[in-house]
Amino acid sequence: MYKIDEIPFFANLPKPYHNMIKDKLFEKHYKKNSIVFFEGDRSKYMYIVLEGSVKMYKTTPKGNQIHINILNAPSLIGEYIYFEDQPFPATCEFITDGVIGLMPFSLIEDLLTNKDFSKAIIRSLTGKIALLSTLIHQETVLSSEAKVADIILRKESIFQRLKNSEIASILNVTPETFSRILAKFKKEGIISMKSHKLEILDREKLMSILETNKVKECTDCIVNFKKQIGFEE
């Protein structure tokens, strides 16, 4: 488990700040598949993943999950609700056993006087804005085949760490669709898979799929995506 002075957000803080955080930070242990908080919950704490990995997702009005991200320790969660005084915009669930550190908002007020901590918070927020931009692009532009080609090109090793059903969830496609696309890629000699170890055999073909098979047949993709996740205007 990460210690306070090992976490990048706090590493440059003076030692007195480290002691202050240790005194006021609450640690909570979770088992795999435990919910940390639900979309719509409110809290007076910012959450820090100290050990393990969590997934963030939204739930559509029809009950389907829209995967947003996987966060590995150490990661901040909940900066948004501190600055906007809003409920959590997504559900957080552990995909491993893990530990969460609960940092009271009153402590954040004290820490924001330190420029290094303030910059770390800003970097975390801007990183999540970039992530949201990527998600919108993925969900409104890429076809299912292009999504699979993209994750193979970017995160080939993920197939050794996660089950196919979990990767399908990350891509927001059904497990059946994901399996069908992998089978097609194997049949066409684009990839090979042995004991959950994926090997790219034809990188140029994957890039071609990503570049040419990406336009969905819809005229208002972004509007439709907003309705899907409950942001209907």
C-alpha positions in Angstrom: 0.0 0.0 0.0 1.2 3.5 -0.8 2.4 5.8 2.0 1.5 9.5 1.9 5.1 10.6 1.0 5.1 8.1 -1.9 2.0 9.5 -3.6 2.9 12.0 -6.3 0.2 14.5 -5.2 1.8 14.8 -1.8 5.4 14.0 -2.5 6.5 17.7 -2.8 4.7 18.9 0.3 6.7 19.9 3.4 6.9 17.2 6.1 4.4 19.0 8.4 1.8 18.5 5.7 2.5 14.8 5.6 1.9 14.5 9.3 -1.3 16.5 9.0 -2.6 14.2 6.3 -1.7 11.1 8.2 -3.5 12.4 11.3 -6.7 13.2 9.4 -6.8 10.5 6.6 -9.2 7.6 7.2 -8.3 4.3 5.6 -11.1 1.9 4.5 -10.4 -1.6 3.2 -12.5 -3.2 0.4 -12.9 -6.6 -1.2 -13.0 -7.1 -5.0 -16.4 -6.1 -6.5 -17.2 -3.8 -3.5 -18.9 -0.5 -4.3 -17.0 2.5 -3.0 -19.8 4.9 -3.8 -22.8 5.1 -6.2 -23.5 7.6 -8.8 -25.6 10.3 -7.1 -24.1 9.8 -3.6 -22.7 12.8 -1.8 -19.7 13.0 0.4 -17.5 15.4 2.4 -14.4 13.5 1.5 -12.0 13.2 -1.4 -11.1 9.6 -2.1 -7.6 8.4 -2.7 -6.9 4.9 -4.1 -4.0 3.7 -1.9 -4.0 0.1 -3.0 -5.7 -1.9 -5.8 -7.7 -0.8 -8.8 -11.2 0.6 -9.3 -13.5 1.1 -12.2 -15.7 4.1 -12.8 -18.9 3.8 -14.7 -22.2 5.5 -15.3 -25.5 3.7 -15.4 -28.0 4.5 -18.2 -31.7 5.0 -17.6 -32.1 1.5 -19.0 -29.7 0.0 -16.4 -26.7 -0.5 -18.7 -23.2 0.4 -17.6 -21.1 3.0 -19.5 -17.5 2.4 -18.6 -15.5 5.6 -18.0 -12.1 4.5 -16.7 -10.0 2.2 -14.6 -7.9 3.9 -11.9 -4.9 2.3 -10.3 -3.3 3.2 -7.0 -2.3 6.0 -6.3 -5.2 8.0 -7.8 -7.5 10.8 -6.7 -11.2 10.5 -6.9 -13.7 13.1 -6.1 -12.0 16.4 -6.9 -15.0 17.4 -9.0 -17.5 17.1 -6.1 -15.2 19.2 -3.9 -15.0 22.2 -6.3 -18.6 21.9 -7.6 -20.5 20.8 -4.4 -22.2 18.1 -6.5 -22.9 14.4 -6.1 -20.6 11.8 -7.6 -21.2 11.7 -11.3 -20.3 8.0 -11.6 -20.2 4.8 -9.6 -16.9 3.5 -8.2 -16.3 -0.2 -7.8 -13.2 -2.2 -6.9 -12.0 -4.7 -9.4 -9.4 -6.0 -7.0 -9.1 -6.0 -3.2 -7.9 -2.6 -2.2 -7.7 0.4 0.2 -9.3 3.9 0.0 -8.0 6.9 1.9 -10.8 9.4 2.8 -9.5 12.9 3.0 -11.9 15.4 4.7 -12.7 18.5 2.5 -11.6 20.7 5.5 -8.0 19.3 5.0 -8.1 20.1 1.3 -8.8 23.7 2.2 -5.5 23.8 4.2 -3.5 22.0 1.5 -4.6 24.2 -1.4 -2.5 27.0 0.1 0.5 25.0 -1.1 1.2 25.6 -4.8 2.5 22.1 -5.5 -0.6 20.5 -4.2 -2.8 22.9 -6.1 -0.9 22.1 -9.3 -1.3 18.3 -8.7 -5.1 18.8 -8.3 -5.2 20.8 -11.5 -3.2 18.1 -13.4 -5.6 15.4 -12.1 -8.6 17.4 -13.2 -7.3 18.2 -16.7 -6.3 14.6 -17.1 -9.8 13.5 -16.5 -11.1 16.1 -18.9 -8.8 14.6 -21.6 -10.2 11.2 -20.6 -13.8 12.4 -21.1 -12.9 13.7 -24.5 -11.4 10.3 -25.5 -14.5 8.6 -24.2 -16.8 10.8 -26.2 -14.7 10.2 -29.3 -14.8 6.4 -28.7 -18.5 6.2 -28.1 -19.7 8.6 -30.8 -17.2 7.9 -33.6 -15.6 4.4 -33.4 -17.4 1.3 -34.5 -17.1 -1.8 -32.4 -14.4 -3.3 -34.6 -12.4 0.0 -34.5 -12.8 0.0 -30.6 -11.3 -3.5 -30.4 -8.5 -2.6 -32.9 -7.7 0.5 -30.9 -7.4 -1.2 -27.5 -5.2 -3.9 -29.0 -2.9 -1.3 -30.5 -2.7 0.8 -27.3 -3.0 -1.7 -24.5 -2.0 -5.1 -25.9 -0.9 -6.3 -22.4 -4.4 -5.7 -21.0 -5.4 -9.2 -22.4 -3.1 -10.8 -19.9 -4.6 -9.0 -16.9 -8.3 -8.9 -17.5 -11.0 -11.3 -18.7 -12.6 -10.8 -22.1 -15.8 -9.9 -20.4 -14.1 -7.1 -18.4 -12.4 -5.7 -21.5 -15.7 -5.8 -23.3 -17.1 -3.7 -20.4 -14.3 -1.2 -20.8 -15.2 -0.8 -24.5 -18.9 -0.7 -23.8 -19.7 -3.6 -26.1 -21.4 -6.8 -25.3 -19.1 -9.8 -24.5 -20.7 -11.6 -27.5 -19.7 -8.8 -29.9 -16.2 -8.6 -28.4 -15.7 -12.4 -28.8 -17.0 -12.3 -32.3 -14.6 -9.5 -33.3 -11.6 -11.3 -31.7 -12.6 -14.5 -33.6 -12.7 -12.6 -36.8 -9.3 -11.0 -36.2 -7.8 -14.4 -35.5 -9.4 -16.0 -38.6 -8.0 -13.2 -40.8 -4.5 -13.6 -39.3 -4.5 -10.2 -37.7 -3.8 -11.5 -34.1 -3.2 -14.8 -32.3 -4.2 -15.7 -28.8 -2.8 -18.4 -26.6 -3.5 -18.7 -22.9 -4.9 -15.2 -22.8 -1.7 -13.8 -24.3 -2.5 -11.8 -27.4 0.1 -11.3 -30.1 -0.3 -8.8 -33.0 0.5 -10.5 -36.3 -0.6 -7.7 -38.7 -0.3 -4.2 -37.1 -0.9 -2.4 -40.4 -4.3 -4.2 -40.8 -5.3 -3.1 -37.3 -4.4 0.5 -38.0 -6.4 0.2 -41.3 -9.4 -1.0 -39.4 -9.1 1.9 -36.9 -8.7 4.4 -39.7 -11.3 3.2 -42.1 -13.9 1.4 -40.0 -14.7 4.1 -37.6 -17.7 6.1 -38.7 -21.0 5.1 -37.2 -24.2 5.4 -39.1 -25.8 8.2 -37.1 -26.2 11.9 -37.8 -26.4 13.1 -34.2 -24.0 10.8 -32.4 -23.0 13.1 -29.6 -26.7 14.0 -28.9 -27.6 10.3 -28.8 -24.7 9.5 -26.5 -25.8 12.3 -24.1 -29.3 10.8 -24.0 -27.8 7.3 -23.4 -26.0 8.4 -20.2 -28.9 10.5 -18.9 -27.7 14.0 -20.0 -30.8 14.6 -22.1 -31.4 18.2 -22.7 
